[in-house]
């Protein structure tokens, strides 16, 4: 039996109403749970990028990507394994001000990418960013302090190997605009 892995799927689309429903329906029809999802403008004018994180087999992810590319608004879809991308997540932790000067909280802020972004009379907010495991670890450390609120972003990711996406998209579709990105 084929092993399931974490895949990050990047889908470049025109920005049309209802595209999110059509894309997510493809995952739904195949009974695939979306672990996280983000949407943003891409490096190409008038093209948006959807980033989905799923845990499936390679055979299934290949089928899903082919089906995603059949959508009219989709310019291109790509999937990557964990070692093929650089990714980041961000989280916000809202905690009662009674813990603001707690020595343990201050020690937890030594986490490599955490800092206080707001302080009021009743609460303070810590922002942390990093890998999923970093955010999970920070959550576990702050959980005993009676979190008032917690929210995390979906994954944002770029590919490790050079991937001149404007060129790739031009090959796939004439809709991809000329010029557009700096390659690095």
OpenMM code with the backbone's topology and positions (N, CA, C; nanometers):
from openmm import Vec3, app, unit

residues = "UNK UNK UNK UNK UNK UNK UNK UNK UNK UNK UNK UNK UNK UNK UNK UNK UNK UNK UNK UNK UNK UNK UNK UNK UNK UNK UNK UNK UNK UNK UNK UNK UNK UNK UNK UNK UNK UNK UNK UNK UNK UNK UNK UNK UNK UNK UNK UNK UNK UNK UNK UNK UNK UNK UNK UNK UNK UNK UNK UNK UNK UNK UNK UNK UNK UNK UNK UNK UNK UNK UNK UNK UNK UNK UNK UNK UNK UNK UNK UNK UNK UNK UNK UNK UNK UNK UNK UNK UNK UNK UNK UNK UNK UNK UNK UNK UNK UNK UNK UNK UNK UNK UNK UNK UNK UNK UNK UNK UNK UNK UNK UNK UNK UNK UNK UNK UNK UNK UNK UNK UNK UNK UNK UNK UNK UNK UNK UNK UNK UNK UNK UNK UNK UNK UNK UNK UNK UNK UNK UNK UNK UNK UNK UNK UNK UNK UNK UNK UNK UNK UNK UNK UNK UNK UNK UNK UNK UNK UNK UNK UNK UNK UNK UNK UNK UNK UNK UNK UNK UNK UNK UNK UNK UNK UNK UNK UNK UNK UNK UNK UNK UNK UNK UNK".split()
positions = [
    Vec3(0.0848, -0.1189, 0.0000),
    Vec3(0.0000, 0.0000, 0.0000),
    Vec3(0.0886, 0.1243, 0.0000),
    Vec3(0.0503, 0.2200, -0.0805),
    Vec3(0.1284, 0.3427, -0.0964),
    Vec3(0.1184, 0.4303, 0.0295),
    Vec3(0.2313, 0.4892, 0.0661),
    Vec3(0.2401, 0.5713, 0.1867),
    Vec3(0.1820, 0.7110, 0.1633),
    Vec3(0.1097, 0.7612, 0.2640),
    Vec3(0.0587, 0.8985, 0.2593),
    Vec3(0.1687, 0.9928, 0.3047),
    Vec3(0.1743, 1.1104, 0.2397),
    Vec3(0.2708, 1.2141, 0.2742),
    Vec3(0.2006, 1.3486, 0.2762),
    Vec3(0.2691, 1.4476, 0.3334),
    Vec3(0.2191, 1.5851, 0.3306),
    Vec3(0.2612, 1.6464, 0.1980),
    Vec3(0.1647, 1.7008, 0.1256),
    Vec3(0.1918, 1.7694, -0.0005),
    Vec3(0.1404, 1.9122, 0.0070),
    Vec3(0.2153, 2.0029, -0.0520),
    Vec3(0.1723, 2.1408, -0.0672),
    Vec3(0.1376, 2.1602, -0.2138),
    Vec3(0.0137, 2.2007, -0.2389),
    Vec3(-0.0360, 2.2180, -0.3754),
    Vec3(-0.0515, 2.3670, -0.4019),
    Vec3(0.0125, 2.4153, -0.5076),
    Vec3(-0.0001, 2.5554, -0.5486),
    Vec3(-0.0826, 2.5600, -0.6762),
    Vec3(-0.1885, 2.6403, -0.6728),
    Vec3(-0.2775, 2.6523, -0.7879),
    Vec3(-0.2827, 2.7985, -0.8286),
    Vec3(-0.2415, 2.8272, -0.9501),
    Vec3(-0.2439, 2.9635, -1.0039),
    Vec3(-0.3702, 2.9794, -1.0866),
    Vec3(-0.4489, 3.0842, -1.0541),
    Vec3(-0.5790, 3.1002, -1.1187),
    Vec3(-0.6051, 3.2454, -1.1560),
    Vec3(-0.7050, 3.2603, -1.2428),
    Vec3(-0.7638, 3.3918, -1.2624),
    Vec3(-0.8439, 3.4195, -1.1357),
    Vec3(-0.8674, 3.5449, -1.1043),
    Vec3(-0.9404, 3.5792, -0.9826),
    Vec3(-1.0887, 3.5938, -1.0128),
    Vec3(-1.1584, 3.4818, -1.0208),
    Vec3(-1.3011, 3.4828, -1.0529),
    Vec3(-1.3838, 3.4402, -0.9323),
    Vec3(-1.5041, 3.4927, -0.9239),
    Vec3(-1.5963, 3.4573, -0.8158),
    Vec3(-1.6275, 3.3079, -0.8240),
    Vec3(-1.6238, 3.2417, -0.7099),
    Vec3(-1.6605, 3.1003, -0.7026),
    Vec3(-1.5467, 3.0023, -0.7249),
    Vec3(-1.4276, 3.0515, -0.7589),
    Vec3(-1.3170, 2.9595, -0.7878),
    Vec3(-1.2789, 2.8786, -0.6641),
    Vec3(-1.2821, 2.9384, -0.5471),
    Vec3(-1.2487, 2.8648, -0.4253),
    Vec3(-1.3428, 2.7456, -0.4064),
    Vec3(-1.4715, 2.7662, -0.4287),
    Vec3(-1.5676, 2.6558, -0.4165),
    Vec3(-1.5362, 2.5434, -0.5142),
    Vec3(-1.5050, 2.5794, -0.6374),
    Vec3(-1.4766, 2.4760, -0.7381),
    Vec3(-1.3487, 2.3996, -0.7053),
    Vec3(-1.2466, 2.4707, -0.6582),
    Vec3(-1.1213, 2.4029, -0.6241),
    Vec3(-1.1392, 2.3115, -0.5029),
    Vec3(-1.2016, 2.3640, -0.3979),
    Vec3(-1.2187, 2.2822, -0.2777),
    Vec3(-1.3121, 2.1639, -0.3025),
    Vec3(-1.4058, 2.1766, -0.3953),
    Vec3(-1.4949, 2.0656, -0.4288),
    Vec3(-1.4172, 1.9469, -0.4866),
    Vec3(-1.3083, 1.9748, -0.5550),
    Vec3(-1.2259, 1.8666, -0.6111),
    Vec3(-1.1663, 1.7827, -0.4979),
    Vec3(-1.1216, 1.8476, -0.3921),
    Vec3(-1.0700, 1.7741, -0.2769),
    Vec3(-1.1835, 1.6991, -0.2066),
    Vec3(-1.2975, 1.7657, -0.1923),
    Vec3(-1.4133, 1.7057, -0.1267),
    Vec3(-1.4589, 1.5786, -0.1977),
    Vec3(-1.4684, 1.5826, -0.3299),
    Vec3(-1.5154, 1.4666, -0.4075),
    Vec3(-1.4263, 1.3447, -0.3873),
    Vec3(-1.3011, 1.3682, -0.3580),
    Vec3(-1.2068, 1.2573, -0.3369),
    Vec3(-1.1851, 1.2285, -0.1881),
    Vec3(-1.2684, 1.2895, -0.1031),
    Vec3(-1.2629, 1.2696, 0.0426),
    Vec3(-1.1253, 1.3040, 0.0997),
    Vec3(-1.0697, 1.4159, 0.0542),
    Vec3(-0.9400, 1.4628, 0.1018),
    Vec3(-0.9631, 1.5809, 0.1947),
    Vec3(-0.9113, 1.5694, 0.3164),
    Vec3(-0.9206, 1.6791, 0.4117),
    Vec3(-0.8119, 1.7812, 0.3800),
    Vec3(-0.8490, 1.9079, 0.3727),
    Vec3(-0.7526, 2.0158, 0.3512),
    Vec3(-0.7005, 2.0566, 0.4888),
    Vec3(-0.5719, 2.0355, 0.5128),
    Vec3(-0.5106, 2.0668, 0.6420),
    Vec3(-0.4954, 2.2177, 0.6608),
    Vec3(-0.4595, 2.2889, 0.5545),
    Vec3(-0.4550, 2.4350, 0.5586),
    Vec3(-0.4688, 2.4877, 0.4167),
    Vec3(-0.5073, 2.6151, 0.4092),
    Vec3(-0.5253, 2.6774, 0.2790),
    Vec3(-0.5018, 2.8265, 0.2922),
    Vec3(-0.4316, 2.8837, 0.1960),
    Vec3(-0.4158, 3.0286, 0.1890),
    Vec3(-0.4389, 3.0725, 0.0454),
    Vec3(-0.4757, 3.1982, 0.0314),
    Vec3(-0.4968, 3.2570, -0.1006),
    Vec3(-0.4318, 3.3942, -0.0997),
    Vec3(-0.3629, 3.4264, -0.2079),
    Vec3(-0.3031, 3.5590, -0.2179),
    Vec3(-0.2793, 3.5928, -0.3639),
    Vec3(-0.2432, 3.7183, -0.3849),
    Vec3(-0.1960, 3.7551, -0.5173),
    Vec3(-0.0671, 3.6771, -0.5398),
    Vec3(-0.0323, 3.6571, -0.6644),
    Vec3(0.0926, 3.5875, -0.6930),
    Vec3(0.1947, 3.6875, -0.7460),
    Vec3(0.3072, 3.6351, -0.7885),
    Vec3(0.4125, 3.7189, -0.8440),
    Vec3(0.3780, 3.7690, -0.9841),
    Vec3(0.2641, 3.7253, -1.0362),
    Vec3(0.2195, 3.7642, -1.1704),
    Vec3(0.0933, 3.8487, -1.1573),
    Vec3(0.0918, 3.9652, -1.2216),
    Vec3(-0.0250, 4.0534, -1.2146),
    Vec3(-0.1516, 3.9800, -1.2562),
    Vec3(-0.2593, 4.0024, -1.1801),
    Vec3(-0.3925, 3.9491, -1.2087),
    Vec3(-0.4013, 3.7969, -1.1969),
    Vec3(-0.3041, 3.7348, -1.1341),
    Vec3(-0.3078, 3.5906, -1.1115),
    Vec3(-0.2993, 3.5678, -0.9612),
    Vec3(-0.3888, 3.4849, -0.9095),
    Vec3(-0.3902, 3.4523, -0.7670),
    Vec3(-0.3334, 3.3135, -0.7450),
    Vec3(-0.2817, 3.2936, -0.6242),
    Vec3(-0.2237, 3.1638, -0.5895),
    Vec3(-0.2969, 3.1073, -0.4686),
    Vec3(-0.3467, 2.9867, -0.4838),
    Vec3(-0.4070, 2.9113, -0.3748),
    Vec3(-0.3026, 2.8103, -0.3292),
    Vec3(-0.2804, 2.8016, -0.1993),
    Vec3(-0.1866, 2.7039, -0.1456),
    Vec3(-0.2634, 2.6117, -0.0517),
    Vec3(-0.2719, 2.4849, -0.0894),
    Vec3(-0.3412, 2.3838, -0.0104),
    Vec3(-0.2385, 2.2884, 0.0486),
    Vec3(-0.2615, 2.2440, 0.1724),
    Vec3(-0.1792, 2.1404, 0.2337),
    Vec3(-0.2701, 2.0209, 0.2586),
    Vec3(-0.2281, 1.9049, 0.2067),
    Vec3(-0.3066, 1.7825, 0.2204),
    Vec3(-0.2145, 1.6656, 0.2536),
    Vec3(-0.2718, 1.5607, 0.3088),
    Vec3(-0.1973, 1.4389, 0.3388),
    Vec3(-0.2618, 1.3262, 0.2589),
    Vec3(-0.1915, 1.2841, 0.1526),
    Vec3(-0.2442, 1.1834, 0.0613),
    Vec3(-0.1285, 1.1029, 0.0016),
    Vec3(-0.1633, 1.0072, -0.0830),
    Vec3(-0.0610, 0.9317, -0.1545),
    Vec3(-0.0177, 1.0104, -0.2777),
    Vec3(0.0979, 0.9764, -0.3326),
    Vec3(0.1453, 1.0451, -0.4531),
    Vec3(0.0524, 1.0195, -0.5708),
    Vec3(0.0010, 0.8982, -0.5821),
    Vec3(-0.0915, 0.8660, -0.6905),
    Vec3(-0.2138, 0.9567, -0.6847),
    Vec3(-0.2691, 0.9742, -0.5652),
    Vec3(-0.3880, 1.0574, -0.5500),
    Vec3(-0.3577, 1.2045, -0.5759),
    Vec3(-0.2443, 1.2553, -0.5283),
    Vec3(-0.2144, 1.3975, -0.5495),
    Vec3(-0.1944, 1.4269, -0.6976),
    Vec3(-0.1359, 1.3322, -0.7703),
    Vec3(-0.1202, 1.3515, -0.9152),
    Vec3(-0.2568, 1.3626, -0.9831),
    Vec3(-0.3522, 1.2791, -0.9435),
    Vec3(-0.4875, 1.2831, -1.0006),
    Vec3(-0.5574, 1.4138, -0.9666),
    Vec3(-0.5412, 1.4584, -0.8419),
    Vec3(-0.6049, 1.5832, -0.7977),
    Vec3(-0.5505, 1.7018, -0.8766),
    Vec3(-0.4186, 1.7084, -0.8926),
    Vec3(-0.3577, 1.8200, -0.9653),
    Vec3(-0.4060, 1.8209, -1.1111),
    Vec3(-0.4148, 1.7043, -1.1725),
    Vec3(-0.4673, 1.6980, -1.3096),
    Vec3(-0.6115, 1.7486, -1.3153),
    Vec3(-0.6903, 1.7116, -1.2165),
    Vec3(-0.8293, 1.7574, -1.2130),
    Vec3(-0.8383, 1.9076, -1.1860),
    Vec3(-0.7516, 1.9595, -1.0996),
    Vec3(-0.7490, 2.1037, -1.0733),
    Vec3(-0.7189, 2.1799, -1.2022),
    Vec3(-0.6246, 2.1290, -1.2798),
    Vec3(-0.5851, 2.1974, -1.4035),
    Vec3(-0.6949, 2.1979, -1.5090),
    Vec3(-0.7955, 2.1126, -1.4955),
    Vec3(-0.9071, 2.1095, -1.5903),
    Vec3(-1.0053, 2.2242, -1.5696),
    Vec3(-0.9964, 2.2904, -1.4540),
    Vec3(-1.0848, 2.4041, -1.4283),
    Vec3(-1.0473, 2.5188, -1.5228),
    Vec3(-1.1445, 2.5825, -1.5798),
    Vec3(-1.1217, 2.6865, -1.6803),
    Vec3(-1.0326, 2.7986, -1.6285),
    Vec3(-1.0542, 2.8430, -1.5035),
    Vec3(-0.9787, 2.9562, -1.4497),
    Vec3(-0.8378, 2.9198, -1.4051),
    Vec3(-0.8065, 2.7912, -1.3968),
    Vec3(-0.6755, 2.7484, -1.3479),
    Vec3(-0.5723, 2.7593, -1.4598),
    Vec3(-0.4671, 2.8322, -1.4323),
    Vec3(-0.3582, 2.8506, -1.5281),
    Vec3(-0.2550, 2.7403, -1.5109),
    Vec3(-0.2321, 2.7001, -1.3857),
    Vec3(-0.1375, 2.5925, -1.3590),
    Vec3(-0.1507, 2.5438, -1.2168),
    Vec3(-0.1224, 2.4146, -1.1954),
    Vec3(-0.1256, 2.3566, -1.0606),
    Vec3(-0.0010, 2.2708, -1.0433),
    Vec3(0.0570, 2.2772, -0.9233),
    Vec3(0.1821, 2.2067, -0.8955),
    Vec3(0.1744, 2.1485, -0.7551),
    Vec3(0.2427, 2.0370, -0.7312),
    Vec3(0.2500, 1.9832, -0.5962),
    Vec3(0.3951, 1.9606, -0.5583),
    Vec3(0.4214, 1.9753, -0.4278),
    Vec3(0.5572, 1.9604, -0.3759),
    Vec3(0.5537, 1.8838, -0.2447),
    Vec3(0.6596, 1.8078, -0.2190),
    Vec3(0.6770, 1.7423, -0.0899),
    Vec3(0.7399, 1.8423, 0.0059),
    Vec3(0.7444, 1.8057, 0.1332),
    Vec3(0.7991, 1.8945, 0.2367),
    Vec3(0.9422, 1.9383, 0.2076),
    Vec3(1.0247, 1.8485, 0.1563),
    Vec3(1.1656, 1.8826, 0.1336),
    Vec3(1.1870, 1.9652, 0.0070),
    Vec3(1.0827, 1.9864, -0.0707),
    Vec3(1.0947, 2.0650, -0.1944),
    Vec3(1.0504, 2.2108, -0.1767),
    Vec3(1.0118, 2.2468, -0.0549),
    Vec3(0.9608, 2.3829, -0.0319),
    Vec3(1.0246, 2.4473, 0.0904),
    Vec3(1.0131, 2.5787, 0.0946),
    Vec3(1.0424, 2.6572, 0.2136),
    Vec3(0.9071, 2.7142, 0.2547),
    Vec3(0.8671, 2.6886, 0.3788),
    Vec3(0.7348, 2.7367, 0.4181),
    Vec3(0.7366, 2.7996, 0.5556),
    Vec3(0.6246, 2.8648, 0.5847),
    Vec3(0.6131, 2.9419, 0.7083),
    Vec3(0.4661, 2.9474, 0.7477),
    Vec3(0.4412, 2.9550, 0.8769),
    Vec3(0.3080, 2.9798, 0.9306),
    Vec3(0.3204, 3.0888, 1.0364),
    Vec3(0.2107, 3.1553, 1.0644),
    Vec3(0.2079, 3.2585, 1.1669),
    Vec3(0.0907, 3.2306, 1.2608),
    Vec3(0.1080, 3.2627, 1.3881),
    Vec3(-0.0001, 3.2432, 1.4851),
    Vec3(-0.0072, 3.3617, 1.5797),
    Vec3(-0.1282, 3.3864, 1.6307),
    Vec3(-0.1506, 3.4894, 1.7322),
    Vec3(-0.2063, 3.4222, 1.8574),
    Vec3(-0.1517, 3.4602, 1.9724),
    Vec3(-0.1939, 3.4071, 2.1014),
    Vec3(-0.2386, 3.5243, 2.1881),
    Vec3(-0.3637, 3.5232, 2.2337),
    Vec3(-0.4161, 3.6288, 2.3201),
    Vec3(-0.4227, 3.5733, 2.4624),
    Vec3(-0.3549, 3.6439, 2.5555),
    Vec3(-0.3407, 3.5966, 2.6929),
    Vec3(-0.3746, 3.7100, 2.7889),
    Vec3(-0.4312, 3.6747, 2.9018),
    Vec3(-0.4657, 3.7740, 3.0046),
    Vec3(-0.3408, 3.8491, 3.0501),
    Vec3(-0.3563, 3.9794, 3.0742),
    Vec3(-0.2440, 4.0633, 3.1152),
    Vec3(-0.1850, 4.0200, 3.2494),
    Vec3(-0.2600, 3.9454, 3.3288),
    Vec3(-0.2059, 3.9000, 3.4575),
    Vec3(-0.0780, 3.8174, 3.4397),
    Vec3(-0.0574, 3.7631, 3.3200),
    Vec3(0.0625, 3.6814, 3.2935),
    Vec3(0.1725, 3.7578, 3.2200),
    Vec3(0.1510, 3.8839, 3.1931),
    Vec3(0.2444, 3.9606, 3.1110),
    Vec3(0.3872, 3.9583, 3.1644),
    Vec3(0.4026, 3.9743, 3.2944),
    Vec3(0.5379, 3.9809, 3.3501),
    Vec3(0.5819, 3.8488, 3.4130),
    Vec3(0.5061, 3.7438, 3.3859),
    Vec3(0.5414, 3.6111, 3.4362),
    Vec3(0.6738, 3.5674, 3.3741),
    Vec3(0.7646, 3.5247, 3.4575),
    Vec3(0.8984, 3.4846, 3.4109),
    Vec3(0.8916, 3.3739, 3.3065),
    Vec3(0.7967, 3.2819, 3.3242),
    Vec3(0.7844, 3.1711, 3.2300),
    Vec3(0.7391, 3.2200, 3.0913),
    Vec3(0.6490, 3.3153, 3.0905),
    Vec3(0.6042, 3.3725, 2.9624),
    Vec3(0.7223, 3.4409, 2.8946),
    Vec3(0.7958, 3.5189, 2.9682),
    Vec3(0.9104, 3.5890, 2.9097),
    Vec3(1.0115, 3.4895, 2.8523),
    Vec3(1.0318, 3.3776, 2.9203),
    Vec3(1.1224, 3.2745, 2.8687),
    Vec3(1.0685, 3.2121, 2.7403),
    Vec3(0.9369, 3.1976, 2.7343),
    Vec3(0.8769, 3.1382, 2.6143),
    Vec3(0.8891, 3.2324, 2.4937),
    Vec3(0.8990, 3.3626, 2.5224),
    Vec3(0.9150, 3.4592, 2.4140),
    Vec3(1.0537, 3.4526, 2.3517),
    Vec3(1.1417, 3.3810, 2.4141),
    Vec3(1.2743, 3.3634, 2.3565),
    Vec3(1.2699, 3.2686, 2.2372),
    Vec3(1.1510, 3.2076, 2.2164),
    Vec3(1.1266, 3.1303, 2.0948),
    Vec3(1.1767, 3.2146, 1.9779),
    Vec3(1.2399, 3.1569, 1.8840),
    Vec3(1.3147, 3.2354, 1.7853),
    Vec3(1.2346, 3.3369, 1.7040),
    Vec3(1.1058, 3.3192, 1.6916),
    Vec3(1.0274, 3.4149, 1.6131),
    Vec3(0.8975, 3.4524, 1.6846),
    Vec3(0.9075, 3.4975, 1.8093),
    Vec3(0.7878, 3.5369, 1.8847),
    Vec3(0.8108, 3.6728, 1.9492),
    Vec3(0.7063, 3.7536, 1.9480),
    Vec3(0.7147, 3.8836, 2.0139),
    Vec3(0.5741, 3.9346, 2.0449),
    Vec3(0.5662, 4.0269, 2.1385),
    Vec3(0.4377, 4.0854, 2.1761),
    Vec3(0.4050, 4.1955, 2.0759),
    Vec3(0.2831, 4.1899, 2.0210),
    Vec3(0.2450, 4.2917, 1.9218),
    Vec3(0.1373, 4.3872, 1.9725),
    Vec3(0.0740, 4.3534, 2.0863),
    Vec3(-0.0281, 4.4432, 2.1424),
    Vec3(-0.0406, 4.4168, 2.2921),
    Vec3(-0.0620, 4.5250, 2.3661),
    Vec3(-0.0844, 4.5144, 2.5104),
    Vec3(-0.1988, 4.6095, 2.5458),
    Vec3(-0.2989, 4.5562, 2.6167),
    Vec3(-0.4081, 4.6391, 2.6686),
    Vec3(-0.4163, 4.6132, 2.8188),
    Vec3(-0.5130, 4.6759, 2.8835),
    Vec3(-0.5305, 4.6544, 3.0270),
    Vec3(-0.5712, 4.5107, 3.0581),
    Vec3(-0.6429, 4.4462, 2.9668),
    Vec3(-0.6981, 4.3133, 2.9940),
    Vec3(-0.6210, 4.1980, 2.9298),
    Vec3(-0.5473, 4.2245, 2.8249),
    Vec3(-0.4793, 4.1151, 2.7555),
    Vec3(-0.3577, 4.1662, 2.6804),
    Vec3(-0.2750, 4.0709, 2.6356),
    Vec3(-0.1659, 4.1013, 2.5432),
    Vec3(-0.1668, 3.9944, 2.4357),
    Vec3(-0.1063, 4.0268, 2.3213),
    Vec3(-0.1068, 3.9363, 2.2065),
    Vec3(0.0367, 3.9071, 2.1648),
    Vec3(0.0647, 3.7790, 2.1529),
    Vec3(0.1952, 3.7331, 2.1063),
    Vec3(0.1790, 3.6850, 1.9627),
    Vec3(0.2713, 3.7265, 1.8781),
    Vec3(0.2763, 3.6761, 1.7414),
    Vec3(0.3972, 3.5836, 1.7324),
    Vec3(0.3765, 3.4653, 1.6745),
    Vec3(0.4867, 3.3711, 1.6537),
    Vec3(0.4800, 3.3216, 1.5104),
    Vec3(0.5960, 3.2961, 1.4530),
    Vec3(0.5975, 3.2423, 1.3172),
    Vec3(0.7064, 3.1372, 1.3069),
    Vec3(0.6900, 3.0493, 1.2103),
    Vec3(0.7875, 2.9429, 1.1896),
    Vec3(0.7247, 2.8237, 1.1223),
    Vec3(0.7854, 2.7089, 1.1405),
    Vec3(0.7330, 2.5842, 1.0863),
    Vec3(0.6109, 2.5415, 1.1671),
    Vec3(0.5331, 2.4508, 1.1136),
    Vec3(0.4146, 2.4014, 1.1842),
    Vec3(0.4528, 2.3504, 1.3228),
    Vec3(0.5619, 2.2779, 1.3301),
    Vec3(0.6070, 2.2219, 1.4575),
    Vec3(0.6416, 2.3329, 1.5570),
    Vec3(0.6981, 2.4437, 1.5087),
    Vec3(0.7311, 2.5572, 1.5955),
    Vec3(0.6047, 2.6165, 1.6573),
    Vec3(0.5018, 2.6330, 1.5737),
    Vec3(0.3750, 2.6896, 1.6212),
    Vec3(0.3092, 2.5928, 1.7189),
    Vec3(0.3093, 2.4630, 1.6859),
    Vec3(0.2514, 2.3627, 1.7756),
    Vec3(0.3221, 2.3649, 1.9112),
    Vec3(0.4531, 2.3750, 1.9087),
    Vec3(0.5329, 2.3786, 2.0313),
    Vec3(0.4988, 2.5022, 2.1147),
    Vec3(0.4901, 2.6172, 2.0494),
    Vec3(0.4569, 2.7410, 2.1203),
    Vec3(0.3161, 2.7310, 2.1806),
    Vec3(0.2230, 2.6732, 2.1066),
    Vec3(0.0862, 2.6546, 2.1562),
    Vec3(0.0878, 2.5714, 2.2852),
    Vec3(0.1607, 2.4598, 2.2830),
    Vec3(0.1681, 2.3733, 2.4018),
    Vec3(0.2288, 2.4475, 2.5214),
    Vec3(0.3281, 2.5309, 2.4951),
    Vec3(0.3914, 2.6062, 2.6038),
    Vec3(0.3001, 2.7145, 2.6611),
    Vec3(0.2156, 2.7740, 2.5781),
    Vec3(0.1295, 2.8831, 2.6240),
    Vec3(-0.0077, 2.8353, 2.6718),
    Vec3(-0.0458, 2.7158, 2.6373),
    Vec3(-0.1773, 2.6614, 2.6734),
    Vec3(-0.2054, 2.6690, 2.8246),
    Vec3(-0.1088, 2.6417, 2.9120),
    Vec3(-0.1356, 2.6505, 3.0565),
    Vec3(-0.1709, 2.7917, 3.1049),
    Vec3(-0.1483, 2.8932, 3.0235),
    Vec3(-0.1763, 3.0311, 3.0636),
    Vec3(-0.3158, 3.0756, 3.0209),
    Vec3(-0.4052, 2.9811, 3.0054),
    Vec3(-0.5466, 3.0094, 2.9757),
    Vec3(-0.5594, 3.1008, 2.8541),
    Vec3(-0.5227, 3.0495, 2.7385),
    Vec3(-0.5334, 3.1282, 2.6161),
    Vec3(-0.6754, 3.1817, 2.6008),
    Vec3(-0.6858, 3.3123, 2.5787),
    Vec3(-0.8161, 3.3734, 2.5546),
    Vec3(-0.8577, 3.3507, 2.4097),
    Vec3(-0.7594, 3.3557, 2.3209),
    Vec3(-0.7837, 3.3281, 2.1792),
    Vec3(-0.6550, 3.2759, 2.1167),
    Vec3(-0.6728, 3.1948, 2.0140),
    Vec3(-0.5594, 3.1429, 1.9379),
    Vec3(-0.6040, 3.1299, 1.7929),
    Vec3(-0.5182, 3.1742, 1.7020),
    Vec3(-0.5461, 3.1574, 1.5591),
    Vec3(-0.4133, 3.1391, 1.4875),
    Vec3(-0.4153, 3.0564, 1.3839),
    Vec3(-0.2935, 3.0378, 1.3049),
    Vec3(-0.3289, 3.0526, 1.1581),
    Vec3(-0.2302, 3.0956, 1.0814),
    Vec3(-0.2498, 3.1121, 0.9381),
    Vec3(-0.2350, 2.9770, 0.8696),
    Vec3(-0.2708, 2.9739, 0.7449),
    Vec3(-0.2379, 2.8582, 0.6636),
    Vec3(-0.0929, 2.8711, 0.6196),
    Vec3(-0.0451, 2.7692, 0.5577),
    Vec3(0.0934, 2.7668, 0.5106),
    Vec3(0.1121, 2.8609, 0.3924),
    Vec3(0.2231, 2.9318, 0.3939),
    Vec3(0.2688, 3.0008, 0.2737),
    Vec3(0.3992, 2.9323, 0.2361),
    Vec3(0.4210, 2.9115, 0.1077),
    Vec3(0.5368, 2.8315, 0.0663),
    Vec3(0.5888, 2.8746, -0.0695),
    Vec3(0.7187, 2.8557, -0.0869),
    Vec3(0.7822, 2.8718, -0.2176),
    Vec3(0.8665, 2.7475, -0.2416),
    Vec3(0.8912, 2.7181, -0.3674),
    Vec3(0.9674, 2.5975, -0.3991),
    Vec3(1.1162, 2.6216, -0.3790),
    Vec3(1.1871, 2.5170, -0.3356),
    Vec3(1.3323, 2.5271, -0.3177),
    Vec3(1.4037, 2.5337, -0.4526),
    Vec3(1.3720, 2.4417, -0.5432),
    Vec3(1.4425, 2.4504, -0.6714),
    Vec3(1.3953, 2.5742, -0.7477),
    Vec3(1.4831, 2.6268, -0.8300),
    Vec3(1.4460, 2.7418, -0.9123),
    Vec3(1.3263, 2.7029, -0.9968),
    Vec3(1.2238, 2.7840, -0.9910),
    Vec3(1.1006, 2.7555, -1.0646),
    Vec3(1.0534, 2.8869, -1.1216),
    Vec3(1.0942, 2.9171, -1.2421),
    Vec3(1.0568, 3.0431, -1.3065),
    Vec3(0.9092, 3.0345, -1.3438),
    Vec3(0.8253, 3.0670, -1.2469),
    Vec3(0.6825, 3.0414, -1.2610),
    Vec3(0.6201, 3.1147, -1.3790),
    Vec3(0.6646, 3.2351, -1.4104),
    Vec3(0.6091, 3.3060, -1.5267),
    Vec3(0.6335, 3.2263, -1.6538),
    Vec3(0.7532, 3.1719, -1.6660),
    Vec3(0.7863, 3.0920, -1.7855),
    Vec3(0.7059, 2.9625, -1.7888),
    Vec3(0.6953, 2.8970, -1.6743),
    Vec3(0.6185, 2.7728, -1.6667),
    Vec3(0.4735, 2.7989, -1.7044),
    Vec3(0.4164, 2.9063, -1.6508),
    Vec3(0.2763, 2.9359, -1.6780),
    Vec3(0.2538, 2.9770, -1.8236),
    Vec3(0.3513, 3.0465, -1.8841),
    Vec3(0.3382, 3.0832, -2.0256),
    Vec3(0.3321, 2.9585, -2.1123),
    Vec3(0.4093, 2.8560, -2.0761),
    Vec3(0.4077, 2.7300, -2.1507),
    Vec3(0.2727, 2.6607, -2.1387),
    Vec3(0.2113, 2.6733, -2.0204),
    Vec3(0.0846, 2.6058, -1.9944),
    Vec3(-0.0316, 2.6809, -2.0575),
    Vec3(-0.0292, 2.8138, -2.0474),
    Vec3(-0.1452, 2.8912, -2.0888),
    Vec3(-0.1049, 3.0264, -2.1470),
    Vec3(-0.1681, 3.0654, -2.2557),
    Vec3(-0.1432, 3.1984, -2.3109),
    Vec3(-0.2001, 3.3084, -2.2223),
    Vec3(-0.2788, 3.2754, -2.1199),
    Vec3(-0.3360, 3.3749, -2.0294),
    Vec3(-0.2313, 3.4360, -1.9385),
    Vec3(-0.1213, 3.3632, -1.9146),
    Vec3(-0.0164, 3.4157, -1.8261),
    Vec3(0.0449, 3.5387, -1.8893),
    Vec3(0.0462, 3.6505, -1.8203),
    Vec3(0.0963, 3.7750, -1.8758),
    Vec3(0.2472, 3.7742, -1.9010),
    Vec3(0.2898, 3.8590, -1.9929),
    Vec3(0.4332, 3.8751, -2.0198),
    Vec3(0.4993, 3.9413, -1.9011),
    Vec3(0.6271, 3.9167, -1.8820),
    Vec3(0.7024, 3.9804, -1.7729),
    Vec3(0.6386, 3.9480, -1.6403),
    Vec3(0.6859, 4.0005, -1.5357),
    Vec3(0.6095, 3.9839, -1.4137),
    Vec3(0.6865, 3.9483, -1.2895),
    Vec3(0.7899, 3.8658, -1.2970),
    Vec3(0.8531, 3.8290, -1.1719),
    Vec3(1.0029, 3.8432, -1.1797),
    Vec3(1.0628, 3.8559, -1.0646),
    Vec3(1.2079, 3.8496, -1.0526),
    Vec3(1.2427, 3.7063, -1.0161),
    Vec3(1.3337, 3.6468, -1.0874),
    Vec3(1.3695, 3.5084, -1.0587),
    Vec3(1.4860, 3.5044, -0.9644),
    Vec3(1.4837, 3.4088, -0.8716),
    Vec3(1.5914, 3.4023, -0.7752),
    Vec3(1.6244, 3.2631, -0.7357),
] * unit.nanometer
topology = app.Topology()
chain = topology.addChain("A")
for resn in residues:
    res = topology.addResidue(resn, chain)
    for name in ("N", "CA", "C"):
        topology.addAtom(name, app.Element.getBySymbol(name[0]), res)
